[in-house]
């Protein structure tokens, strides 16, 4: 088995970092678009055979070191009883968003093995099809991000309606977030039981909050979900783009095995902020860097690897791969990582702070 990801998350010595990409099963692949042309997105999520097929595509076609199950973070609110729609060109929407205490009380507890059995079945099917070629990653949305969608009713730039609840009705917000933290944590545990060898929490809208609000409404519930997930025994990755200023706090309270780093943060700064916590880091090439020439992609990828260092690094993008990306440019990124080797000379140069020497 290619266990580079598992070893890197344990901060063990590896000859090169493992590499995968967020949203790696997606519209940039013609093979994905061929499947998508025959089925709508939510049907693909709810059909284990289709979810398995597109989950495997980047492993077979791009050569990534891990598969991440094809699904969506909003399956949890749907499992709680909210009606979810997802129309092409419009994006996900909840036609009846959360507005009152009664709306929150009406949310049903999530039993993953019942309401989310289709995703657990997809994990089992994908795990069998992978046959230990690479690790399988499960995932869920973090409580604040899910709450933002549920209250707003859709994705927006400001999430003003959701943030208004934080200021006008903080008790209501805490009640919703606590319910979500329990549901998300239990869901991740069930994913590990179904075959996920790693799980990731996406707090995609962490950057919508200022420090005080993040510490009050996002971080405690992110931590509750992450710590519950860790009880399953698999490594936990936490990714909160837009909240790089809180990397040390996230590492401290979540006890995550790895922290995702967005492209706004330098690898050296991320290392410094998380140094006391013995945590791996994941990231962080700007997805738009893949628009560059393959030669430039390789150069920037090598610079990224050199800056993160030889231990505890999972190579990835600083956010999801863009849907109009050329597959050969995605492969240039993956190949650049796969061609890297942490030689004794490079490790010595990195220890000496000579990053130019590392990339020579």
Backbone torsions as a table, in degrees:
resi	resn	phi	psi	omega
1	UNK	NA	140.5	170.7
2	UNK	-76.6	98.8	-175.9
3	UNK	-106.3	23.8	-178.7
4	UNK	-56.0	-42.6	-178.5
5	UNK	-61.0	-47.5	-178.3
6	UNK	-63.5	-39.4	179.7
7	UNK	-68.8	-40.2	179.3
8	UNK	-66.1	-38.0	178.9
9	UNK	-67.3	-25.1	175.1
10	UNK	-88.2	2.5	-179.3
11	UNK	61.0	34.2	174.5
12	UNK	-84.6	165.1	179.4
13	UNK	-69.8	130.9	177.1
14	UNK	-133.8	150.9	-178.8
15	UNK	-74.7	-24.5	175.3
16	UNK	-154.8	160.4	177.4
17	UNK	-73.1	148.1	169.4
18	UNK	-70.1	159.0	-178.3
19	UNK	-140.8	134.2	167.9
20	UNK	-149.9	173.5	-177.7
21	UNK	-130.6	133.7	172.4
22	UNK	-63.0	139.4	-173.4
23	UNK	61.9	31.0	-176.3
24	UNK	-68.6	-23.5	171.4
25	UNK	-95.5	95.6	-173.7
26	UNK	-164.3	-166.4	-167.1
27	UNK	-67.4	-15.5	178.7
28	UNK	-69.8	-17.3	-179.3
29	UNK	-94.1	123.6	176.0
30	UNK	-57.1	-34.4	-179.4
31	UNK	-66.5	-35.8	174.7
32	UNK	-66.1	-44.7	-178.6
33	UNK	-62.4	-31.2	177.9
34	UNK	-66.3	-40.5	176.7
35	UNK	-68.9	-42.9	-178.2
36	UNK	-63.1	-29.4	-179.7
37	UNK	-66.5	-20.2	-178.0
38	UNK	-99.4	-3.6	-173.6
39	UNK	-158.9	148.3	175.8
40	UNK	-78.1	163.8	-172.0
41	UNK	-59.2	-49.0	-176.7
42	UNK	-65.9	-34.4	175.7
43	UNK	-64.1	-38.0	176.4
44	UNK	-62.3	-42.3	178.5
45	UNK	-62.2	-37.2	-173.2
46	UNK	-89.7	-1.7	-179.1
47	UNK	-112.5	104.0	-173.9
48	UNK	-54.1	-37.1	-179.5
49	UNK	-63.2	-41.9	179.9
50	UNK	-72.1	-41.9	178.0
51	UNK	-60.4	-41.0	178.1
52	UNK	-64.3	-44.6	-177.9
53	UNK	-58.0	-47.7	-177.0
54	UNK	-78.7	-24.9	174.1
55	UNK	-63.5	-37.4	-177.3
56	UNK	-77.6	-21.5	-173.5
57	UNK	-54.9	-50.8	-179.1
58	UNK	-67.0	-25.1	175.1
59	UNK	-66.9	-45.8	-176.7
60	UNK	-77.2	-33.8	-170.1
61	UNK	-100.1	-32.5	-173.7
62	UNK	-108.8	-24.8	176.7
63	UNK	86.5	30.6	179.0
64	UNK	-70.5	161.0	-176.9
65	UNK	-93.2	4.8	177.6
66	UNK	-157.2	150.2	172.0
67	UNK	-104.6	141.1	173.5
68	UNK	-118.9	128.6	-172.2
69	UNK	-58.3	138.4	178.6
70	UNK	-77.9	119.6	178.4
71	UNK	-166.9	-158.3	179.3
72	UNK	-146.6	147.6	-178.0
73	UNK	-66.5	-22.1	-173.2
74	UNK	-84.6	6.3	175.3
75	UNK	-68.4	-23.4	179.3
76	UNK	-70.6	-51.7	175.0
77	UNK	-57.7	-35.7	177.3
78	UNK	-63.0	-41.9	178.7
79	UNK	-65.0	-23.6	178.6
80	UNK	-82.5	-2.3	174.5
81	UNK	113.2	0.6	-180.0
82	UNK	-83.7	140.0	178.4
83	UNK	-80.3	122.6	-177.1
84	UNK	-111.7	132.2	172.2
85	UNK	-122.2	151.8	177.7
86	UNK	-145.7	100.8	-178.2
87	UNK	-105.1	142.5	179.5
88	UNK	-57.5	129.2	178.4
89	UNK	83.5	-10.8	-178.9
90	UNK	-109.2	-38.9	-178.7
91	UNK	92.6	178.8	-177.8
92	UNK	-70.6	141.8	178.7
93	UNK	-143.5	146.4	169.0
94	UNK	-109.9	104.5	-176.4
95	UNK	-60.3	-26.2	178.4
96	UNK	-120.4	80.8	-175.6
97	UNK	-71.0	166.1	178.1
98	UNK	-70.6	128.7	179.4
99	UNK	-134.7	-26.5	-171.4
100	UNK	-131.0	168.7	173.6
101	UNK	-60.6	-36.7	179.8
102	UNK	-64.0	-36.4	177.6
103	UNK	-61.3	-39.4	-179.7
104	UNK	-71.3	-41.4	177.9
105	UNK	-62.4	-28.8	-178.1
106	UNK	-75.3	-15.8	178.7
107	UNK	-66.2	128.5	-176.3
108	UNK	-87.5	149.8	174.6
109	UNK	-60.3	147.7	-178.3
110	UNK	-96.6	122.4	168.2
111	UNK	-106.2	99.3	-172.4
112	UNK	-54.3	-35.6	-176.6
113	UNK	-72.0	-8.9	176.0
114	UNK	-107.4	-72.4	-175.1
115	UNK	-65.8	-26.1	-176.5
116	UNK	-117.5	26.5	-179.1
117	UNK	-60.0	-32.1	-178.0
118	UNK	-62.8	-38.4	178.8
119	UNK	-72.7	-38.1	177.3
120	UNK	-64.4	-37.4	175.9
121	UNK	-66.1	-37.3	176.8
122	UNK	-64.0	-38.7	176.4
123	UNK	-62.2	-45.3	179.5
124	UNK	-62.6	-43.3	-178.5
125	UNK	-66.4	-41.3	-180.0
126	UNK	-68.7	-41.4	178.3
127	UNK	-58.6	-42.6	178.3
128	UNK	-64.5	-42.9	-177.7
129	UNK	-68.7	-34.2	178.4
130	UNK	-67.1	-34.1	177.6
131	UNK	52.8	43.0	176.5
132	UNK	67.2	20.1	176.4
133	UNK	-65.3	-48.1	177.8
134	UNK	-142.8	160.6	177.2
135	UNK	-67.0	155.4	178.4
136	UNK	-109.9	128.9	-178.3
137	UNK	-103.8	132.1	169.1
138	UNK	-102.4	168.9	-178.2
139	UNK	-159.4	168.1	174.3
140	UNK	-157.6	159.7	173.3
141	UNK	-79.4	145.6	177.7
142	UNK	-75.1	157.9	-174.2
143	UNK	-55.0	-46.8	-178.4
144	UNK	-62.1	-44.2	-179.1
145	UNK	-62.3	-42.7	177.7
146	UNK	-64.9	-43.0	179.5
147	UNK	-61.6	-38.4	-179.9
148	UNK	-59.8	-44.5	177.0
149	UNK	-66.1	-42.2	-174.6
150	UNK	-66.9	-35.8	-179.2
151	UNK	-83.5	-41.5	-179.5
152	UNK	-70.7	-35.1	-176.9
153	UNK	92.5	-12.2	-179.7
154	UNK	-170.0	172.6	175.1
155	UNK	-77.6	139.1	177.0
156	UNK	-139.5	176.3	177.6
157	UNK	-81.6	-33.8	-172.5
158	UNK	-106.9	-25.4	-173.4
159	UNK	52.2	45.7	-176.3
160	UNK	-66.6	-36.8	-179.6
161	UNK	-66.8	-45.0	179.3
162	UNK	-64.5	-42.3	-179.9
163	UNK	-69.3	-29.8	177.0
164	UNK	-59.8	-37.7	177.9
165	UNK	-61.5	-37.3	-179.1
166	UNK	-60.4	-36.1	-177.5
167	UNK	-88.9	-39.1	-176.2
168	UNK	-84.3	-35.2	-174.7
169	UNK	-140.1	65.6	-176.5
170	UNK	-60.2	-33.6	179.1
171	UNK	-63.8	-38.6	177.3
172	UNK	-63.6	-43.1	179.7
173	UNK	-62.4	-44.4	179.9
174	UNK	-63.2	-38.5	179.2
175	UNK	-63.1	-42.7	179.1
176	UNK	-66.4	-46.2	-177.6
177	UNK	-64.2	-36.8	179.2
178	UNK	-67.2	-41.8	175.7
179	UNK	-59.3	-43.2	-178.3
180	UNK	-67.4	-39.0	179.8
181	UNK	-61.0	-41.1	177.1
182	UNK	-64.4	-46.3	-177.9
183	UNK	-64.0	-44.4	-178.1
184	UNK	-66.3	-46.2	179.4
185	UNK	-59.8	-44.9	178.8
186	UNK	-64.1	-37.7	179.4
187	UNK	-63.7	-42.1	179.4
188	UNK	-67.0	-38.2	175.7
189	UNK	-60.5	-44.1	179.1
190	UNK	-63.7	-33.8	178.5
191	UNK	-65.8	-40.5	177.0
192	UNK	-63.7	-42.2	178.8
193	UNK	-62.8	-26.7	-179.1
194	UNK	-89.0	-4.0	175.2
195	UNK	130.1	-7.5	176.7
196	UNK	-68.1	131.9	179.8
197	UNK	-98.1	-12.0	176.4
198	UNK	-146.1	148.1	173.1
199	UNK	-130.8	147.3	179.7
200	UNK	-126.0	137.5	174.2
201	UNK	-102.2	123.4	179.6
202	UNK	-102.0	109.7	171.3
203	UNK	-100.6	70.3	-168.2
204	UNK	-60.5	-28.7	-176.4
205	UNK	-108.5	26.0	175.3
206	UNK	-58.3	-34.8	-178.0
207	UNK	-68.7	-9.5	176.9
208	UNK	-77.1	-12.1	-175.3
209	UNK	-107.2	143.8	170.4
210	UNK	-76.5	169.9	-175.7
211	UNK	-54.4	-46.2	-177.7
212	UNK	-64.6	-43.6	-178.9
213	UNK	-69.1	-38.0	177.8
214	UNK	-61.6	-44.3	-178.6
215	UNK	-67.8	-28.3	-176.2
216	UNK	-88.5	-43.5	-169.5
217	UNK	-110.0	-18.9	-178.1
218	UNK	-107.2	-53.6	-170.7
219	UNK	-61.2	-44.5	-178.8
220	UNK	-62.2	-35.6	-176.6
221	UNK	-83.7	-30.7	169.6
222	UNK	-60.2	-43.8	179.8
223	UNK	-65.2	-41.9	-179.8
224	UNK	-61.4	-44.4	180.0
225	UNK	-67.0	-42.3	-178.2
226	UNK	-65.4	-43.4	-178.8
227	UNK	-68.0	-34.5	174.4
228	UNK	-64.9	-42.8	179.9
229	UNK	-61.6	-37.1	-178.1
230	UNK	-64.1	-21.7	179.2
231	UNK	-63.8	-19.7	179.6
232	UNK	-77.3	-14.3	175.1
233	UNK	95.4	-5.0	179.0
234	UNK	-95.1	153.5	177.1
235	UNK	-61.1	145.4	-179.8
236	UNK	-118.3	129.2	174.9
237	UNK	-109.6	135.3	176.9
238	UNK	-117.9	130.8	-179.7
239	UNK	-129.6	116.4	-179.3
240	UNK	-126.1	77.4	-178.1
241	UNK	-60.5	141.9	-178.2
242	UNK	87.6	-1.9	179.7
243	UNK	-124.3	37.8	-178.8
244	UNK	-62.3	-27.0	178.0
245	UNK	-60.8	-20.6	-175.8
246	UNK	-104.8	15.8	-176.2
247	UNK	-54.5	-43.3	-178.9
248	UNK	-67.1	-38.7	178.5
249	UNK	-66.9	-40.8	178.6
250	UNK	-61.7	-45.4	179.6
251	UNK	-62.3	-38.9	-175.8
252	UNK	-68.9	-46.0	-170.2
253	UNK	-89.8	-24.0	-178.7
254	UNK	-87.9	-22.0	-173.5
255	UNK	56.2	28.9	-179.6
256	UNK	-65.7	153.3	176.1
257	UNK	-77.5	-27.8	179.7
258	UNK	-147.8	149.5	178.2
259	UNK	-119.4	128.0	175.4
260	UNK	-74.4	143.1	-178.9
261	UNK	-119.4	126.3	178.2
262	UNK	-82.1	174.1	-172.4
263	UNK	-78.9	-4.2	177.9
264	UNK	-78.0	-11.1	-172.9
265	UNK	-115.3	134.9	177.5
266	UNK	-75.6	147.1	176.4
267	UNK	-55.1	-37.7	-178.6
268	UNK	-65.1	-42.0	177.7
269	UNK	-64.3	-40.8	179.0
270	UNK	-62.6	-41.8	177.6
271	UNK	-61.8	-44.5	-178.2
272	UNK	-62.7	-42.2	-176.3
273	UNK	-70.7	-27.3	-176.3
274	UNK	-106.3	2.9	-174.5
275	UNK	-53.6	-38.4	-176.7
276	UNK	-71.9	-6.2	-167.3
277	UNK	-111.3	2.9	176.3
278	UNK	50.7	48.1	-175.6
279	UNK	-114.2	144.8	174.3
280	UNK	-77.7	160.0	178.9
281	UNK	-123.1	146.4	-178.4
282	UNK	-126.9	132.0	176.4
283	UNK	145.6	-161.4	-4.9
284	UNK	-150.8	36.9	-178.4
285	UNK	-63.9	134.5	176.0
286	UNK	-57.6	124.3	179.0
287	UNK	-53.1	-31.8	-180.0
288	UNK	-70.5	-17.6	176.7
289	UNK	-62.3	-21.4	179.4
290	UNK	-74.3	-6.2	171.1
291	UNK	-76.6	-15.8	-179.7
292	UNK	-69.3	173.5	177.0
293	UNK	-65.7	155.0	177.2
294	UNK	-54.4	-36.0	179.6
295	UNK	-65.8	-41.9	178.8
296	UNK	-68.3	-37.8	177.0
297	UNK	-58.9	-44.5	179.8
298	UNK	-63.1	-41.4	179.8
299	UNK	-62.9	-47.5	-178.3
300	UNK	-66.9	-33.7	178.7
301	UNK	-67.6	-42.5	177.9
302	UNK	-62.7	-39.4	178.1
303	UNK	-64.7	-39.4	177.9
304	UNK	-63.0	-47.9	-179.5
305	UNK	-60.2	-44.2	-179.0
306	UNK	-60.7	-39.9	-176.7
307	UNK	-70.4	-35.2	179.7
308	UNK	-72.8	-31.7	177.4
309	UNK	96.1	174.7	-168.8
310	UNK	-81.7	-7.9	-174.1
311	UNK	-127.3	134.9	171.7
312	UNK	68.2	44.0	177.9
313	UNK	-129.2	129.9	171.9
314	UNK	-111.4	114.5	-179.0
315	UNK	-71.4	132.4	-178.9
316	UNK	-161.3	177.9	171.1
317	UNK	-84.5	166.0	178.3
318	UNK	-82.3	-0.4	172.6
319	UNK	-168.9	-171.5	-175.6
320	UNK	-70.5	150.5	176.0
321	UNK	-64.1	142.1	-175.0
322	UNK	-79.7	146.6	-171.5
323	UNK	-68.0	-19.9	-179.8
324	UNK	-99.2	14.9	-178.6
325	UNK	-71.6	142.9	177.0
326	UNK	-76.2	132.4	-179.9
327	UNK	-57.5	-34.3	-179.6
328	UNK	-68.6	-26.2	175.6
329	UNK	-75.7	-35.9	173.4
330	UNK	-62.3	-41.6	179.2
331	UNK	-65.7	-33.5	178.3
332	UNK	-61.7	-39.9	177.0
333	UNK	-64.5	-49.6	-179.3
334	UNK	-61.8	-44.8	-178.4
335	UNK	-63.7	-37.3	-179.9
336	UNK	-61.6	-37.8	177.7
337	UNK	-70.5	-44.0	-176.6
338	UNK	-66.1	-25.6	179.8
339	UNK	-83.1	-13.8	-177.5
340	UNK	-70.7	148.5	172.1
341	UNK	-140.5	127.4	175.2
342	UNK	-82.0	87.6	178.0
343	UNK	-77.0	166.5	177.1
344	UNK	-58.7	-36.9	-179.4
345	UNK	-66.6	-42.3	179.1
346	UNK	-66.4	-41.1	178.8
347	UNK	-63.0	-41.2	178.7
348	UNK	-63.5	-41.5	178.6
349	UNK	-64.1	-40.2	-179.6
350	UNK	-66.1	-42.8	178.8
351	UNK	-62.7	-28.4	179.4
352	UNK	-86.5	-1.8	-179.0
353	UNK	78.3	16.7	-178.5
354	UNK	-97.9	81.8	-177.0
355	UNK	-67.1	-32.7	176.2
356	UNK	-62.5	-38.6	177.8
357	UNK	-67.5	-29.8	178.3
358	UNK	-65.1	-39.7	-174.3
359	UNK	-87.3	-6.5	178.9
360	UNK	-68.2	NA	NA
